[in-house]
Amino acid sequence: METLEFIIYPDGHVKEVVTGIVGTSCAEVTAAIEAQLGRVVSQEKTSEYFAQPVNQTSETSATNQVSYSQW
């Protein structure tokens, strides 16, 4: 599940926590919101940011071959 959490502190600064988005696409998701909130002071990237999305295909490139010896 993808979630964006915003914590607004009494002094007005906002902490944004993004979870469930793998890879660098989190920056695309949050760009418009950050533009409206104002200046970004710092960013901490989580392990999800550095993770690579898993792409599975239904094709198999390897074929199984069985050979028997004539001993």
Secondary structure, DSSP 8 states (H G I E B T S, - for coil): --EEEEEE-TTS-EEEEEES--TTHHHHHHHHHHHHH---------HHHH-------S-------------
